[in-house]
Amino acid sequence: MKQNQRVPDPCVLVIFGASGDLTRRKLVPAIWHLQEQGRLPEAFALVGVARREWDDNYFRQQMREGLAEFVGELDESVLDAFLAKLHYVSGDPADPTTYVALKNQLETLDREHGTGGNRCFYCSVPPQIYLGIVEQMGKAGLNHQHQDGQGWCRVIVEKPFGHDFDSAHNLNEVLHNVFAEEQIYRIDHYLGKETVQNILVFRLGNSIFEPLWNRRYVDHVQITAAEGVGVEHRAGYYDQSGALRDMIQNHLLQVLCVIAMEPPSSFDAESVRLEKLKVLKAIRPILIGQVVRYAVRGQYGPGTANGEAVAGYLQENEVPADSRTETYAALEFTVDNWRWQGVPFYVRTGKRMEKRTSTITIQFSQPPHLIFGQTDQMPPSTLTIRIQPEEGISLSFNGKVPGPDVRLDTVNMDFSYAESFGGRTPEAYETLILDCLLGDATLYSDSDWIEKSWQLLMPVLEAWKTTSSGAVPSYPAGSCGPNEADALLSEDWRTWAAL
Ligand SMILES: NC(=O)c1ccc[n+]([C@@H]2O[C@H](COP(=O)([O-])OP(=O)(O)OC[C@H]3O[C@@H](n4cnc5c(N)ncnc54)[C@H](OP(=O)(O)O)[C@@H]3O)[C@@H](O)[C@H]2O)c1
């Protein structure tokens, strides 16, 4: 999204949790792609840290296999040169001696490879380990950066950022004890997706749509993130989390903010974050007594996926038989400001839905006066932004069916990323890691945004926690969610867009 070919300073990227799934599947492939595109400095090194007793060679071998699996066929000589930049420190993140060994390794790399004392630390470990790592880094003096901009130090924190408001606030406090806010990069990979970034370009890089982007012309907005898969191997984490925490607190509220925010005066971290925070502050809190009206949850039961019978959530491995964790959540938000007064924002997410799709639907208002003999059945014009798959934007509106009568039908204008731009779309992690190495936090969340988003959702979490809030509605795997979610919109005489 930024100017092309920015290359970071010489630096070292340290990954805590380097033996894990995220490192192998996403982080190292992203770094490979950055290297391939010449987006990394010549003096670059990656240091993996984890408890497993691996050494440099074994780590490189593991990453070689990961790249073969997740990137595909690679030029062996280029790959060897890339892997030579990878190093490994074995140690428990709870043990202070791990940080002594890490510090030694970093100093050696600075000396031998000219990485200039610039470090980015990536916390890719389970969330309960973040606090300990941050505290130990502080004690080991790994948090310092020089005022002159040489020898910078940044830390990337993975999601989930907290489990509720209190834990997120506590994590922010611990981070702020050790790092300045501008050193902290809280990742939300949705913001790194090309299509999400494109929302701002689409809105503000053209003068066609922005005049329509308000309560005068928009009837309502829908934001959907539907997954076809179930809980897969993540039941241990997911059952403690649920759809609201896993998807809405972070990804979907971020998307809502990008859709609803006022144009910032410039595309920099401070201006963009300020406008996004203003949106959260303008969202009308859902009070605990209003949860039944404005929030719906669900849990998938047995059903079908890709034509095959699949288990319900309660039958999945590691899911307690009496779990009340929601695998589906839908909420109606009201944004109390001049631009959006009276325009509901409906947000929904679920697992084991009919299909995998993440879309934003802007439904425009009906024309004020219908002159073609049509009634209110005339389909409204809609703008659909497809985040995944088949990334693109479609405008659907009414056209005249050729013939002697004036008959209307819906037609589409389509923009497809793949057709227009071809090539490989960068993964979100590429964009975000590069931005952090460049010191650009525009696409990262700040502490105020995180805490405000939790604050907004706490009444819903509180209401859903108690068994007195009733049974969790069930929906068949492979469907569009529970019937109760349809009622959320039908109360307002609206319906969900097709998945
Ligand atoms: N995987 C994904 O697709 C994904 C997506 C979004 C966000 N995330 C987030 O990214 C982070 C990493 O995800 P992941 O899937 O890679 O996690 P993971 O595989 O469960 O854990 C990463 C590594 O952390 C170390 N670790 C695990 N438990 C530990 C403990 N009790 N004490 C110290 N080290 C421990 C392990 O290495 P050793 O045993 O060798 O120490 C493990 O290889 C998590 O916060 C996750 O929520 C992951």
The ligand as an SDF file (V2000), in Angstrom:
LIG
                    3D

 48 52  0  0  0  0  0  0  0  0999 V2000
   -1.0840  -21.1510   13.6680 N   0  0  0  0  0  0  0  0  0  0  0  0
   -1.8640  -20.2470   13.1550 C   0  0  0  0  0  0  0  0  0  0  0  0
   -2.3980  -20.3740   12.0530 O   0  0  0  0  0  0  0  0  0  0  0  0
   -2.1330  -18.9650   13.8960 C   0  0  0  0  0  0  0  0  0  0  0  0
   -3.0090  -18.0140   13.3180 C   0  0  0  0  0  0  0  0  0  0  0  0
   -3.2160  -16.8060   13.9820 C   0  0  0  0  0  0  0  0  0  0  0  0
   -2.5760  -16.5600   15.1880 C   0  0  0  0  0  0  0  0  0  0  0  0
   -1.7530  -17.5090   15.7250 N   0  0  0  0  0  0  0  0  0  0  0  0
   -1.0950  -17.2020   16.9930 C   0  0  0  0  0  0  0  0  0  0  0  0
    0.3000  -17.2840   16.7980 O   0  0  0  0  0  0  0  0  0  0  0  0
    0.9420  -17.8160   17.9460 C   0  0  0  0  0  0  0  0  0  0  0  0
    1.7370  -19.0370   17.5410 C   0  0  0  0  0  0  0  0  0  0  0  0
    0.8850  -19.9890   16.9410 O   0  0  0  0  0  0  0  0  0  0  0  0
    1.3450  -21.4980   16.6670 P   0  0  0  0  0  0  0  0  0  0  0  0
    0.1790  -22.1630   16.0380 O   0  0  0  0  0  0  0  0  0  0  0  0
    2.6380  -21.5310   15.9940 O   0  0  0  0  0  0  0  0  0  0  0  0
    1.5020  -22.0090   18.1550 O   0  0  0  0  0  0  0  0  0  0  0  0
    2.0780  -23.3780   18.6650 P   0  0  0  0  0  0  0  0  0  0  0  0
    2.5220  -24.2330   17.5240 O   0  0  0  0  0  0  0  0  0  0  0  0
    1.0870  -23.9400   19.6240 O   0  0  0  0  0  0  0  0  0  0  0  0
    3.2950  -22.8770   19.5420 O   0  0  0  0  0  0  0  0  0  0  0  0
    4.4610  -22.2670   19.0110 C   0  0  0  0  0  0  0  0  0  0  0  0
    5.6690  -22.7190   19.8100 C   0  0  0  0  0  0  0  0  0  0  0  0
    5.6110  -22.1770   21.1190 O   0  0  0  0  0  0  0  0  0  0  0  0
    6.3100  -23.0450   21.9910 C   0  0  0  0  0  0  0  0  0  0  0  0
    5.5150  -23.3010   23.1800 N   0  0  0  0  0  0  0  0  0  0  0  0
    4.3240  -23.9330   23.2650 C   0  0  0  0  0  0  0  0  0  0  0  0
    3.9230  -24.0100   24.5460 N   0  0  0  0  0  0  0  0  0  0  0  0
    4.8920  -23.4260   25.2790 C   0  0  0  0  0  0  0  0  0  0  0  0
    5.0610  -23.2090   26.6710 C   0  0  0  0  0  0  0  0  0  0  0  0
    4.1480  -23.6230   27.5570 N   0  0  0  0  0  0  0  0  0  0  0  0
    6.1700  -22.5690   27.0860 N   0  0  0  0  0  0  0  0  0  0  0  0
    7.0790  -22.1530   26.1950 C   0  0  0  0  0  0  0  0  0  0  0  0
    6.9990  -22.3440   24.8740 N   0  0  0  0  0  0  0  0  0  0  0  0
    5.9030  -22.9690   24.4270 C   0  0  0  0  0  0  0  0  0  0  0  0
    6.5020  -24.3670   21.2780 C   0  0  0  0  0  0  0  0  0  0  0  0
    7.8760  -24.5600   20.9990 O   0  0  0  0  0  0  0  0  0  0  0  0
    8.7940  -25.4930   21.9450 P   0  0  0  0  0  0  0  0  0  0  0  0
    7.9280  -26.5830   22.4730 O   0  0  0  0  0  0  0  0  0  0  0  0
    9.8860  -25.9600   21.0420 O   0  0  0  0  0  0  0  0  0  0  0  0
    9.2530  -24.5290   22.9940 O   0  0  0  0  0  0  0  0  0  0  0  0
    5.7510  -24.2060   19.9720 C   0  0  0  0  0  0  0  0  0  0  0  0
    6.3950  -24.7740   18.8830 O   0  0  0  0  0  0  0  0  0  0  0  0
   -0.1780  -18.0970   18.9370 C   0  0  0  0  0  0  0  0  0  0  0  0
   -0.3160  -17.0020   19.7840 O   0  0  0  0  0  0  0  0  0  0  0  0
   -1.4190  -18.2030   18.0810 C   0  0  0  0  0  0  0  0  0  0  0  0
   -2.5750  -17.8270   18.7840 O   0  0  0  0  0  0  0  0  0  0  0  0
   -1.5210  -18.6880   15.1020 C   0  0  0  0  0  0  0  0  0  0  0  0
  1  2  1  0
  2  3  2  0
  2  4  1  0
  4  5  1  0
  4 48  2  0
  5  6  2  0
  6  7  1  0
  7  8  2  0
  8  9  1  0
  8 48  1  0
  9 10  1  0
  9 46  1  0
 10 11  1  0
 11 12  1  0
 11 44  1  0
 12 13  1  0
 13 14  1  0
 14 15  2  0
 14 16  1  0
 14 17  1  0
 17 18  1  0
 18 19  2  0
 18 20  1  0
 18 21  1  0
 21 22  1  0
 22 23  1  0
 23 24  1  0
 23 42  1  0
 24 25  1  0
 25 26  1  0
 25 36  1  0
 26 27  1  0
 26 35  1  0
 27 28  2  0
 28 29  1  0
 29 30  1  0
 29 35  2  0
 30 31  1  0
 30 32  2  0
 32 33  1  0
 33 34  2  0
 34 35  1  0
 36 37  1  0
 36 42  1  0
 37 38  1  0
 38 39  2  0
 38 40  1  0
 38 41  1  0
 42 43  1  0
 44 45  1  0
 44 46  1  0
 46 47  1  0
M  CHG  2   8   1  16  -1
M  END
$$$$
